[in-house]
Amino acid sequence: MLTRLTPKKCTALGAVLLAALIGCLAGLGEPAVAQDTDKRDDPWKGFSYQDSIACSKCHTRPTKGDQEAGSLDLVLLTEYAIWRTHDKHAQAYAVLEGERGKLMGQVLGVDVTQAESGCLNCHAMANLSEQNLSKQATGKGAGKGAGKGARRGLDKRDGVSCGGCHGPSSGWVGPHTSVDWRQKTPEEKHKMGMHDLRDPAVRARLCMSCHIGNADEGKVVSHAMFAAGHPPLPPIEIATFSKNEPQHWRDAKDVPAFRDPKKFEIELKNYHAENVPFQLTEFACVGDVVSLEETMKLARDRSGRNDRVPLWAFPELMKKGDKNLRDPLDDAAKKAGEHWPELAMAHSDCYACHHDLRYPGFRQRRGFGYHVPGLPLVLVQPGRPVVRSWPLGSLKVEADFSGEDGSAERLHALLKELARVTSVRPFGQPQEVSKAAGDLVNWCEKVRQGLAKDQRYSAESALQLLHGLCRLYPLNSAGTGNGSRAAVPDYESARQIASIIHVVYNDWAARGGAGKESQQDIQRVLGALTTELNLQPYSRRKDRIDILVDVVKRAAGGDQSERAFTRGATDFADYLKEGNIGSIANLEKLMNNRFLDRLQAGVGGQAFTNSLLKVASKLQELSDEEEKTVLSTLANYRPEVFQEHLAELDRLLPAPK
């Protein structure tokens, strides 16, 4: 149990609380409004980022001192080790130097390892690294509490590392080790440079800045990049995505310190853990609205806003030698118009064009436009690609759940306007698309705020939410009654809805849920949904882990045949099996682990990348195999099967009271 600490134990607490930094559970301190990437003034322009190696000192393995200090009651202290060895984010830069990256560079005619290619902002946090280098060039301080070397440029070989998610550490690397850190509010921590990743909207926006795109931060996958071989960006349901990362933190319900709410009332509030049982349900609902919000922001910002935007928002316009990528582009609207519709393809529905031609096919039955089940269909002229719209599938249920009166009707009106401007010509008129998309961003903000109210989440409301999701696409529906056809789910919308159902059901079932026999039948249907929609795409994860353990062995150096080293690697792999990482007993087993000792001693970005590139072809084969499964699932998708699963699940769930 966590206790108040003496000064002698503060060092151990420092190790701990940095884990609140590295663990996505523990991402601290940024309120949603302050985090909004639409605000052009950078509230953290006085702070700098550190390389991941700085975090390895405390976050590779726990110690006995950490346990005695009560540190492990909140965090794991294995966060760096999990990220470095098992997280694809740590490999994000290496893929640019691999065969696929080189081939894409040849096709595009650019060096994808250089900033002007537009690849490094997502693959290596170049936008953050530039912030560091600009401070160093002007001689500005790195912020109070900054450690030695805090102003240097980030090692791009780290890929997407600690600071990219948790914020610039120069303002809090010292203070966060103090005994009173847990008493600070999220707002206080935000002022020191920390993202509040326990806030669903903050985490969702951060993840989606790459996995959907963010023009302000230069995170854009252009149509040319896709054509050159960049994999499609799949729907992102934030609760499931976080778990698959893989997760390097405990869910709130599993945090030992939160099991005594009377003793840790302040901590529960500061860590957004007042509604522990349904935390992931809130993440799923809020995250889905943020998905639409960020999709529309990308369309708005690249369609020609009135204010100036940075050059790197338009990788299609960049050329070799462009260095001042963050300099404002004065006539963005004019440039967007000149290069339209090429620019529009980055935020449009890829599968409107790229799909198997089949007859009969569900796309003809479905029609073309914006589909929100429960609302009249908003159709556009066939052949006019729409703004990517997979987050719309469950939005009517979430809008109603938010308690915002009239929100669904307002959504329908806004989509009608977006459809109108999209139908004017292929990809629409830039300025009109920008205005329509911006109005939808504002709608999302209001609904998101309603979903963030903890009192909305309970066992009863979760059950109602499940039924609402299951009834989105009823079989043999006669349509809306106004002459429009019945809504038919596309693959991406079905995948998103099924992921949300899994999350909500797991939270609800953990609170008592259905009886044992019903649970077995429900699990059977959920399993069928998982298979039909490929909800667990990382089918070769174990093989990838085996390869990456060997990568770390080579990068760490030393005697790889040493028995203690090999045993340590095996013990760490066992620790990473599902359900094991949060156990303090399992953490105790890692306190004397030779493999983690070597990792902690210094497996930096360059050593890791050099070792990784030697097996890059093997890893690429695994990724290619998984990608083929994704595309095969998409090609063979049958909406009526998905609808049948929803109908059966709706029958199996108990009726709401």
C-alpha positions as CSV (number, residue, x, y, z in Angstrom):
1,M,0.0,0.0,0.0
2,L,1.3,3.5,-0.8
3,T,2.5,5.5,2.2
4,R,3.6,9.0,2.7
5,L,7.3,9.0,2.0
6,T,10.3,10.2,3.9
7,P,13.0,12.3,2.2
8,K,15.2,9.2,2.0
9,K,12.7,7.5,-0.2
10,C,12.2,10.4,-2.6
11,T,14.7,9.0,-5.1
12,A,12.7,5.8,-5.4
13,L,9.5,7.8,-5.8
14,G,11.2,9.7,-8.7
15,A,11.7,6.4,-10.5
16,V,8.1,5.7,-9.9
17,L,6.5,8.9,-11.0
18,L,8.4,9.0,-14.2
19,A,6.4,5.9,-14.9
20,A,3.4,8.1,-14.6
21,L,5.1,9.9,-17.4
22,I,5.9,6.9,-19.6
23,G,2.8,4.9,-18.9
24,C,-0.1,6.1,-21.1
25,L,-2.3,5.4,-18.0
26,A,-0.1,7.9,-16.3
27,G,0.1,10.6,-18.9
28,L,-0.4,13.6,-16.8
29,G,-1.8,17.1,-16.6
30,E,-3.3,18.6,-19.8
31,P,-6.9,19.7,-19.9
32,A,-8.6,19.2,-23.2
33,V,-9.1,22.8,-24.0
34,A,-5.4,23.7,-23.5
35,Q,-4.4,20.7,-25.6
36,D,-6.5,21.7,-28.6
37,T,-4.1,21.7,-31.5
38,D,-6.2,24.3,-33.2
39,K,-4.8,27.0,-30.8
40,R,-1.8,28.4,-32.7
41,D,0.0,29.8,-29.6
42,D,2.3,27.0,-28.3
43,P,1.8,27.0,-24.5
44,W,5.0,24.9,-24.2
45,K,7.4,26.9,-26.3
46,G,9.7,27.4,-23.3
47,F,10.2,23.6,-22.8
48,S,12.4,21.0,-24.5
49,Y,12.3,17.3,-25.1
50,Q,14.7,14.6,-24.1
51,D,15.8,11.4,-25.8
52,S,14.2,8.2,-24.5
53,I,17.5,7.0,-23.1
54,A,17.0,9.5,-20.3
55,C,13.8,7.7,-19.3
56,S,15.5,4.3,-19.3
57,K,17.3,5.0,-16.1
58,C,14.1,4.6,-14.1
59,H,11.7,2.9,-16.4
60,T,13.4,-0.3,-17.5
61,R,13.0,-2.4,-14.4
62,P,11.8,-1.8,-10.8
63,T,14.0,-2.2,-7.7
64,K,13.4,-3.3,-4.2
65,G,13.6,0.4,-3.1
66,D,10.8,1.3,-5.5
67,Q,8.6,-1.4,-3.9
68,E,9.4,-0.3,-0.4
69,A,8.6,3.3,-1.3
70,G,5.1,2.3,-2.5
71,S,6.0,3.2,-6.0
72,L,4.7,0.1,-7.7
73,D,1.2,0.8,-6.3
74,L,0.8,3.3,-9.1
75,V,3.2,2.6,-11.9
76,L,5.3,-0.3,-13.3
77,L,8.8,1.0,-14.0
78,T,9.0,-1.4,-17.0
79,E,7.6,1.2,-19.4
80,Y,10.8,1.9,-21.3
81,A,11.6,-1.8,-21.6
82,I,8.1,-2.6,-23.1
83,W,8.3,0.3,-25.5
84,R,11.8,-0.4,-26.7
85,T,11.4,-4.1,-27.2
86,H,7.7,-4.6,-28.2
87,D,6.2,-1.3,-29.4
88,K,6.0,-0.6,-33.1
89,H,6.4,3.1,-32.2
90,A,10.0,2.4,-31.3
91,Q,10.5,1.0,-34.8
92,A,8.8,3.9,-36.6
93,Y,12.0,5.5,-37.9
94,A,13.7,2.2,-38.8
95,V,11.0,1.4,-41.4
96,L,12.1,4.5,-43.3
97,E,15.6,3.0,-43.6
98,G,14.2,-0.4,-44.4
99,E,13.4,-1.8,-47.9
100,R,9.8,-0.4,-48.0
101,G,11.0,3.0,-47.0
102,K,13.8,3.0,-49.6
103,L,11.4,1.9,-52.3
104,M,8.8,4.5,-51.4
105,G,11.6,7.1,-51.5
106,Q,12.6,6.0,-55.0
107,V,9.0,6.2,-56.2
108,L,8.4,9.6,-54.6
109,G,11.8,10.9,-55.7
110,V,12.7,12.0,-52.1
111,D,14.8,10.9,-49.2
112,V,12.2,9.7,-46.7
113,T,14.7,10.1,-43.9
114,Q,14.9,13.9,-44.4
115,A,12.4,16.4,-43.0
116,E,11.4,17.8,-46.4
117,S,9.9,14.4,-47.3
118,G,7.1,15.0,-44.8
119,C,7.6,11.5,-43.3
120,L,9.6,12.4,-40.1
121,N,6.9,14.3,-38.2
122,C,5.0,11.1,-37.7
123,H,7.9,8.6,-37.9
124,A,10.5,10.4,-35.8
125,M,8.9,13.4,-34.1
126,A,10.8,15.9,-36.3
127,N,8.3,18.6,-35.3
128,L,9.4,18.2,-31.7
129,S,13.0,17.9,-32.5
130,E,13.0,21.1,-34.5
131,Q,11.6,22.8,-31.4
132,N,14.6,21.7,-29.4
133,L,17.1,22.7,-32.1
134,S,15.6,26.2,-32.5
135,K,16.0,26.8,-28.7
136,Q,19.6,25.6,-28.9
137,A,20.3,27.9,-31.8
138,T,18.9,31.0,-30.0
139,G,20.5,30.1,-26.7
140,K,17.2,30.1,-24.8
141,G,17.0,28.1,-21.6
142,A,15.4,24.7,-21.6
143,G,13.2,25.5,-18.6
144,K,13.5,25.2,-14.9
145,G,14.5,21.7,-13.7
146,A,16.0,20.7,-17.1
147,G,18.6,18.0,-16.9
148,K,22.0,18.2,-18.7
149,G,21.7,18.1,-22.4
150,A,17.9,18.8,-22.4
151,R,18.2,21.2,-25.3
152,R,19.8,18.9,-27.8
153,G,18.0,17.6,-30.8
154,L,16.0,14.4,-30.4
155,D,17.5,11.2,-31.8
156,K,15.3,10.5,-34.8
157,R,16.3,6.8,-34.5
158,D,14.1,6.7,-31.4
159,G,11.1,6.8,-33.6
160,V,8.0,7.8,-31.6
161,S,9.4,7.8,-28.1
162,C,8.4,9.0,-24.6
163,G,8.3,12.8,-25.1
164,G,6.1,12.5,-28.2
165,C,3.3,11.2,-26.0
166,H,4.0,12.6,-22.6
167,G,5.3,16.0,-23.4
168,P,8.5,18.0,-23.1
169,S,10.2,16.9,-19.9
170,S,12.5,19.9,-19.2
171,G,9.8,21.5,-17.1
172,W,9.0,18.5,-15.0
173,V,11.9,16.0,-15.1
174,G,13.0,17.3,-11.7
175,P,9.7,18.2,-10.0
176,H,8.0,15.0,-11.0
177,T,10.3,13.0,-8.6
178,S,9.2,14.9,-5.6
179,V,6.9,13.4,-2.9
180,D,4.0,15.8,-3.6
181,W,3.8,15.2,-7.4
182,R,0.7,13.1,-7.1
183,Q,-1.0,15.9,-5.3
184,K,-0.7,18.2,-8.3
185,T,-3.8,18.8,-10.5
186,P,-3.7,18.0,-14.2
187,E,-3.8,21.7,-14.9
188,E,-0.7,22.3,-12.8
189,K,1.1,19.5,-14.6
190,H,0.1,20.8,-18.0
191,K,1.7,24.1,-17.2
192,M,4.9,22.2,-16.6
193,G,4.7,20.5,-20.0
194,M,2.9,17.2,-19.4
195,H,0.1,15.7,-21.5
196,D,-2.8,14.5,-19.5
197,L,-3.2,11.1,-21.2
198,R,-5.7,9.9,-18.7
199,D,-8.1,12.4,-20.2
200,P,-9.8,10.5,-23.1
201,A,-10.0,13.5,-25.4
202,V,-6.3,14.4,-24.9
203,R,-5.1,10.9,-25.5
204,A,-7.4,10.4,-28.5
205,R,-6.2,13.7,-30.2
206,L,-2.6,12.8,-29.6
207,C,-2.8,9.3,-31.1
208,M,-5.0,10.6,-34.0
209,S,-2.6,13.4,-34.8
210,C,-0.6,10.7,-36.7
211,H,-3.1,7.9,-37.2
212,I,-5.6,10.3,-38.9
213,G,-3.5,13.4,-39.4
214,N,-2.8,16.9,-38.2
215,A,-1.9,19.7,-40.6
216,D,-0.7,22.1,-37.9
217,E,1.9,19.5,-36.8
218,G,2.9,18.5,-40.3
219,K,1.4,15.0,-39.9
220,V,-0.2,14.3,-43.3
221,V,-0.1,11.1,-45.4
222,S,-0.6,12.4,-48.9
223,H,-2.2,10.5,-51.8
224,A,1.2,10.2,-53.4
225,M,2.5,8.5,-50.2
226,F,-0.3,6.0,-50.3
227,A,0.3,5.4,-54.0
228,A,4.0,4.8,-53.3
229,G,3.3,2.1,-50.8
230,H,2.3,3.6,-47.5
231,P,-0.2,1.2,-45.8
232,P,-3.8,2.4,-45.4
233,L,-4.7,4.1,-42.2
234,P,-7.3,1.9,-40.5
235,P,-10.0,3.1,-38.2
236,I,-8.7,3.8,-34.7
237,E,-10.8,3.0,-31.6
238,I,-8.7,4.5,-28.8
239,A,-9.3,2.0,-26.0
240,T,-8.5,-1.0,-28.2
241,F,-5.7,0.8,-29.9
242,S,-4.1,1.7,-26.6
243,K,-4.3,-2.0,-25.4
244,N,-2.7,-3.2,-28.7
245,E,0.1,-0.6,-28.5
246,P,1.1,-2.8,-26.4
247,Q,-0.1,-1.4,-23.1
248,H,2.6,-0.4,-20.8
249,W,0.4,0.8,-17.9
250,R,-2.4,-0.6,-15.7
251,D,-6.0,0.3,-16.3
252,A,-7.4,2.3,-13.5
253,K,-9.4,-0.6,-12.1
254,D,-6.1,-2.6,-11.7
255,V,-4.1,0.2,-9.9
256,P,-3.5,-0.9,-6.3
257,A,-3.4,2.7,-5.0
258,F,-6.9,3.3,-6.3
259,R,-8.4,0.5,-4.3
260,D,-8.6,2.7,-1.2
261,P,-10.7,5.7,-2.4
262,K,-10.9,7.3,1.0
263,K,-7.2,7.4,1.4
264,F,-6.4,8.5,-2.1
265,E,-9.3,10.8,-2.8
266,I,-7.0,13.5,-4.3
267,E,-5.0,11.1,-6.4
268,L,-8.2,9.6,-7.8
269,K,-9.4,13.0,-8.9
270,N,-6.0,14.1,-10.3
271,Y,-5.7,10.9,-12.3
272,H,-9.3,10.9,-13.7
273,A,-10.1,7.7,-11.8
274,E,-13.3,8.6,-10.1
275,N,-15.2,6.4,-12.5
276,V,-12.9,3.5,-12.5
277,P,-15.3,0.7,-13.6
278,F,-16.3,2.4,-16.9
279,Q,-13.1,4.3,-17.7
280,L,-12.6,2.4,-21.0
281,T,-16.2,2.8,-22.0
282,E,-15.7,6.6,-21.7
283,F,-12.4,6.3,-23.7
284,A,-14.2,4.5,-26.5
285,C,-17.2,6.9,-26.7
286,V,-15.2,10.1,-26.4
287,G,-12.5,8.8,-28.7
288,D,-15.0,8.0,-31.4
289,V,-16.3,11.6,-31.4
290,V,-12.7,12.8,-31.4
291,S,-12.1,10.6,-34.5
292,L,-14.6,12.6,-36.4
293,E,-13.4,15.9,-34.9
294,E,-9.8,15.2,-36.0
295,T,-10.9,14.0,-39.5
296,M,-12.8,17.2,-40.0
297,K,-10.0,19.3,-38.7
298,L,-7.6,17.8,-41.3
299,A,-10.1,18.5,-44.0
300,R,-10.7,22.0,-42.7
301,D,-7.1,22.9,-42.3
302,R,-6.0,21.6,-45.7
303,S,-9.0,23.0,-47.6
304,G,-7.9,26.6,-47.3
305,R,-8.4,28.4,-44.0
306,N,-8.2,32.2,-43.9
307,D,-5.2,32.3,-41.6
308,R,-1.7,31.2,-42.6
309,V,-0.7,27.6,-42.3
310,P,2.8,26.0,-42.2
311,L,4.3,24.6,-45.4
312,W,4.6,21.2,-43.9
313,A,0.8,20.9,-43.9
314,F,1.2,20.3,-47.6
315,P,3.8,17.6,-48.3
316,E,2.5,17.7,-51.9
317,L,3.9,21.2,-52.2
318,M,7.3,20.6,-50.6
319,K,10.5,20.1,-52.7
320,K,14.1,19.1,-52.1
321,G,15.9,21.9,-50.2
322,D,12.8,23.2,-48.3
323,K,14.2,23.7,-44.8
324,N,11.9,26.3,-43.1
325,L,9.0,23.9,-43.1
326,R,7.2,25.6,-40.3
327,D,7.3,29.0,-41.9
328,P,3.7,30.1,-42.6
329,L,2.3,29.7,-46.1
330,D,0.8,33.1,-46.7
331,D,-1.6,32.2,-49.5
332,A,-2.7,28.8,-48.4
333,A,-6.2,29.1,-49.8
334,K,-4.8,30.0,-53.2
335,K,-2.2,27.2,-53.2
336,A,-4.9,24.7,-52.1
337,G,-7.1,25.7,-54.9
338,E,-4.3,25.4,-57.5
339,H,-3.5,21.8,-56.3
340,W,-7.0,20.7,-55.7
341,P,-8.2,17.9,-55.8
342,E,-4.8,16.3,-55.2
343,L,-4.7,17.8,-51.7
344,A,-8.2,16.6,-50.9
345,M,-7.2,12.9,-51.4
346,A,-5.4,12.9,-48.1
347,H,-8.6,13.4,-46.1
348,S,-11.0,11.6,-48.4
349,D,-12.5,8.1,-48.2
350,C,-9.9,5.8,-49.9
351,Y,-12.3,3.0,-50.4
352,A,-14.7,5.2,-52.4
353,C,-12.4,4.4,-55.3
354,H,-10.1,1.6,-54.1
355,H,-12.3,-1.5,-53.7
356,D,-13.0,-4.7,-55.5
357,L,-15.6,-4.3,-58.3
358,R,-18.3,-6.8,-57.5
359,Y,-21.9,-7.2,-58.7
360,P,-24.1,-7.3,-56.8
361,G,-22.2,-5.3,-54.3
362,F,-23.2,-3.6,-51.1
363,R,-21.9,-0.2,-52.2
364,Q,-24.6,0.1,-54.7
365,R,-27.2,-0.8,-52.1
366,R,-25.6,1.5,-49.6
367,G,-25.4,4.6,-51.8
368,F,-22.7,7.3,-51.7
369,G,-22.6,9.9,-49.0
370,Y,-22.6,10.3,-45.3
371,H,-24.3,7.5,-43.3
372,V,-25.4,7.9,-39.7
373,P,-27.7,5.1,-38.8
374,G,-30.7,6.4,-37.1
375,L,-30.7,9.6,-39.2
376,P,-31.8,10.1,-42.8
377,L,-29.0,9.2,-45.2
378,V,-27.2,12.1,-46.7
379,L,-26.3,11.2,-50.3
380,V,-23.8,12.8,-52.6
381,Q,-23.6,12.4,-56.4
382,P,-22.1,8.9,-57.2
383,G,-18.4,9.1,-58.0
384,R,-17.8,12.2,-55.8
385,P,-15.5,11.0,-53.0
386,V,-16.6,12.1,-49.5
387,V,-14.5,13.2,-46.5
388,R,-13.5,10.0,-44.7
389,S,-16.5,9.1,-42.6
390,W,-16.0,5.9,-40.7
391,P,-16.5,7.6,-37.2
392,L,-20.1,8.3,-38.2
393,G,-21.4,4.7,-37.7
394,S,-22.0,4.9,-33.9
395,L,-22.3,8.7,-33.6
396,K,-26.1,8.9,-33.3
397,V,-25.9,6.6,-30.2
398,E,-23.1,8.6,-28.7
399,A,-24.8,12.0,-29.4
400,D,-27.9,10.8,-27.6
401,F,-25.8,9.4,-24.8
402,S,-24.0,12.8,-24.3
403,G,-27.3,14.4,-23.3
404,E,-26.8,17.3,-25.7
405,D,-30.4,18.2,-26.8
406,G,-30.9,18.4,-30.5
407,S,-27.3,17.3,-31.3
408,A,-28.4,14.5,-33.7
409,E,-30.6,16.8,-35.7
410,R,-27.8,19.4,-35.8
411,L,-25.4,16.7,-37.0
412,H,-27.8,15.8,-39.9
413,A,-28.0,19.4,-41.0
414,L,-24.2,19.8,-40.9
415,L,-23.7,16.7,-42.9
416,K,-26.2,17.8,-45.5
417,E,-24.1,21.0,-45.9
418,L,-20.9,19.0,-46.2
419,A,-22.6,16.8,-48.8
420,R,-23.8,19.8,-50.7
421,V,-20.3,21.3,-51.1
422,T,-18.8,17.8,-51.8
423,S,-21.3,17.3,-54.6
424,V,-20.5,20.6,-56.4
425,R,-17.6,19.0,-58.2
426,P,-15.3,16.1,-57.4
427,F,-13.8,16.7,-53.9
428,G,-15.8,19.9,-53.6
429,Q,-14.8,23.6,-53.5
430,P,-11.9,24.0,-51.1
431,Q,-13.1,27.0,-49.1
432,E,-16.7,25.6,-48.8
433,V,-15.3,22.2,-47.6
434,S,-13.2,24.1,-45.1
435,K,-16.2,25.9,-43.7
436,A,-18.5,22.9,-43.6
437,A,-15.8,20.7,-41.9
438,G,-15.1,23.5,-39.4
439,D,-18.7,23.6,-38.4
440,L,-18.6,19.8,-37.7
441,V,-15.5,20.3,-35.6
442,N,-17.5,22.7,-33.4
443,W,-20.4,20.2,-33.1
444,C,-17.9,17.4,-32.0
445,E,-16.5,19.6,-29.3
446,K,-20.0,20.1,-27.6
447,V,-20.9,16.4,-27.8
448,R,-17.4,15.4,-26.5
449,Q,-17.9,17.6,-23.5
450,G,-21.2,15.9,-22.7
451,L,-19.6,12.4,-23.0
452,A,-16.9,13.4,-20.5
453,K,-19.3,13.7,-17.6
454,D,-18.5,10.7,-15.4
455,Q,-22.1,10.4,-14.0
456,R,-23.3,9.3,-17.4
457,Y,-21.5,5.9,-17.0
458,S,-23.0,3.1,-15.0
459,A,-23.9,-0.6,-15.4
460,E,-27.4,0.4,-16.6
461,S,-26.3,3.1,-19.0
462,A,-23.6,0.8,-20.4
463,L,-26.2,-1.9,-21.1
464,Q,-28.4,0.7,-22.8
465,L,-25.4,1.8,-24.9
466,L,-24.8,-1.8,-25.9
467,H,-28.3,-2.3,-27.1
468,G,-28.2,1.0,-28.9
469,L,-25.0,0.0,-30.8
470,C,-26.5,-3.4,-31.6
471,R,-29.6,-1.8,-33.2
472,L,-27.7,0.6,-35.4
473,Y,-28.1,-1.5,-38.5
474,P,-31.2,-3.7,-38.3
475,L,-31.7,-6.5,-40.8
476,N,-34.3,-5.9,-43.5
477,S,-34.8,-2.3,-42.5
478,A,-37.2,-0.5,-44.7
479,G,-35.3,2.8,-44.6
480,T,-36.1,6.1,-43.0
481,G,-39.6,6.5,-44.4
482,N,-38.7,9.6,-46.4
483,G,-37.8,7.9,-49.6
484,S,-34.2,7.2,-48.8
485,R,-32.7,3.8,-48.6
486,A,-31.8,1.9,-45.4
487,A,-28.3,2.4,-44.0
488,V,-25.8,-0.3,-44.9
489,P,-22.6,-0.5,-42.8
490,D,-19.3,-0.2,-44.7
491,Y,-16.3,-2.2,-43.5
492,E,-14.5,0.5,-41.6
493,S,-17.7,1.7,-39.8
494,A,-18.5,-2.0,-38.8
495,R,-15.0,-2.4,-37.5
496,Q,-15.2,0.7,-35.4
497,I,-18.6,-0.2,-34.0
498,A,-17.5,-3.8,-33.1
499,S,-14.5,-2.5,-31.3
500,I,-16.6,-0.2,-29.2
501,I,-19.0,-3.0,-28.4
502,H,-16.2,-5.1,-27.1
503,V,-14.9,-2.4,-24.8
504,V,-18.3,-1.5,-23.4
505,Y,-19.3,-5.1,-22.9
506,N,-16.1,-5.9,-21.0
507,D,-16.7,-3.0,-18.6
508,W,-20.3,-4.0,-18.2
509,A,-19.6,-7.7,-17.7
510,A,-16.9,-6.9,-15.1
511,R,-19.7,-5.3,-13.0
512,G,-21.9,-8.5,-12.9
513,G,-23.3,-8.4,-16.4
514,A,-25.1,-11.4,-17.8
515,G,-25.3,-14.9,-16.3
516,K,-22.7,-17.5,-17.1
517,E,-24.6,-19.2,-19.9
518,S,-25.4,-15.9,-21.6
519,Q,-21.8,-14.9,-21.3
520,Q,-20.7,-18.0,-23.2
521,D,-23.1,-17.2,-26.0
522,I,-22.1,-13.5,-26.0
523,Q,-18.4,-14.4,-26.1
524,R,-19.1,-16.6,-29.1
525,V,-20.7,-13.8,-31.0
526,L,-18.0,-11.3,-30.0
527,G,-15.4,-13.9,-31.2
528,A,-17.2,-14.1,-34.5
529,L,-17.1,-10.3,-34.9
530,T,-13.4,-10.4,-34.1
531,T,-12.8,-12.9,-36.9
532,E,-15.1,-11.4,-39.5
533,L,-13.7,-7.9,-39.1
534,N,-10.1,-8.8,-38.1
535,L,-10.3,-6.8,-34.8
536,Q,-7.0,-8.3,-33.7
537,P,-4.7,-7.5,-36.6
538,Y,-1.4,-8.3,-34.9
539,S,-1.6,-12.0,-35.5
540,R,2.2,-12.4,-35.7
541,R,3.0,-10.5,-32.5
542,K,4.7,-13.4,-30.8
543,D,7.0,-14.0,-33.8
544,R,7.8,-10.3,-33.8
545,I,8.6,-10.3,-30.1
546,D,11.0,-13.3,-30.5
547,I,12.9,-11.3,-33.3
548,L,13.0,-8.1,-31.2
549,V,14.4,-9.8,-28.2
550,D,17.3,-10.9,-30.3
551,V,17.6,-7.4,-31.7
552,V,18.0,-6.0,-28.1
553,K,20.6,-8.7,-27.3
554,R,22.8,-7.6,-30.2
555,A,22.3,-3.9,-29.4
556,A,23.1,-4.4,-25.8
557,G,26.3,-6.3,-26.5
558,G,28.0,-8.5,-24.0
559,D,27.9,-12.3,-23.8
560,Q,24.6,-13.2,-25.4
561,S,25.1,-16.9,-24.4
562,E,25.3,-16.0,-20.8
563,R,22.7,-18.1,-19.0
564,A,21.4,-15.3,-16.8
565,F,21.0,-13.0,-19.8
566,T,19.0,-15.6,-21.8
567,R,16.9,-16.5,-18.7
568,G,16.2,-12.8,-18.2
569,A,15.0,-12.4,-21.7
570,T,12.6,-15.4,-21.3
571,D,11.3,-14.1,-18.0
572,F,10.6,-10.7,-19.5
573,A,8.8,-12.2,-22.4
574,D,6.6,-14.2,-19.9
575,Y,5.9,-11.0,-18.0
576,L,4.5,-9.4,-21.2
577,K,1.8,-12.1,-21.6
578,E,-1.7,-10.7,-21.3
579,G,-2.7,-10.2,-17.7
580,N,0.8,-10.3,-16.2
581,I,2.2,-6.8,-16.4
582,G,0.2,-5.2,-13.6
583,S,1.0,-7.8,-10.9
584,I,3.4,-6.7,-8.3
585,A,4.5,-10.3,-7.8
586,N,5.5,-10.4,-11.5
587,L,7.3,-7.1,-11.1
588,E,9.3,-8.5,-8.2
589,K,10.6,-11.2,-10.5
590,L,12.2,-8.6,-12.7
591,M,14.1,-6.8,-10.0
592,N,17.2,-8.9,-10.7
593,N,17.0,-9.5,-14.5
594,R,20.2,-9.5,-16.5
595,F,18.5,-8.9,-19.8
596,L,16.9,-5.7,-18.4
597,D,20.1,-4.7,-16.8
598,R,21.8,-4.6,-20.2
599,L,18.8,-2.8,-21.7
600,Q,19.0,-0.2,-18.9
601,A,22.7,0.3,-19.4
602,G,22.1,1.9,-22.7
603,V,20.4,0.6,-25.9
604,G,20.1,3.9,-27.6
605,G,18.3,4.7,-30.8
606,Q,21.3,4.2,-33.1
607,A,22.4,0.9,-31.6
608,F,18.8,-0.4,-31.7
609,T,18.2,0.8,-35.3
610,N,21.5,-0.7,-36.6
611,S,20.6,-4.0,-35.0
612,L,17.0,-3.8,-36.2
613,L,17.9,-3.2,-39.8
614,K,19.7,-6.5,-39.8
615,V,16.4,-8.3,-39.4
616,A,14.2,-5.7,-41.1
617,S,13.3,-8.1,-43.9
618,K,11.9,-10.7,-41.4
619,L,9.9,-8.0,-39.6
620,Q,8.6,-6.7,-42.9
621,E,7.4,-10.2,-44.0
622,L,5.4,-10.4,-40.8
623,S,3.9,-7.0,-41.3
624,D,3.1,-7.8,-45.0
625,E,1.4,-11.0,-44.0
626,E,-0.8,-9.1,-41.5
627,E,-1.5,-6.4,-44.1
628,K,-2.6,-9.0,-46.6
629,T,-5.1,-10.4,-44.0
630,V,-6.5,-6.9,-43.4
631,L,-7.0,-6.3,-47.2
632,S,-8.5,-9.8,-47.7
633,T,-10.9,-9.2,-44.8
634,L,-11.9,-5.9,-46.3
635,A,-12.4,-7.5,-49.8
636,N,-14.6,-10.3,-48.4
637,Y,-16.6,-8.2,-46.0
638,R,-20.3,-8.9,-46.1
639,P,-22.5,-6.3,-44.2
640,E,-25.4,-8.7,-43.7
641,V,-23.1,-11.0,-41.7
642,F,-22.2,-8.1,-39.4
643,Q,-25.8,-7.2,-39.1
644,E,-26.7,-10.7,-38.1
645,H,-24.1,-10.7,-35.4
646,L,-25.5,-7.4,-34.0
647,A,-29.0,-8.8,-34.0
648,E,-28.0,-11.9,-32.2
649,L,-26.0,-10.0,-29.6
650,D,-29.0,-7.7,-29.0
651,R,-31.2,-10.8,-28.3
652,L,-28.6,-12.3,-25.9
653,L,-28.1,-9.2,-23.8
654,P,-30.6,-8.7,-20.9
655,A,-33.2,-6.0,-21.4
656,P,-32.5,-2.7,-19.7
657,K,-34.4,-2.0,-16.6
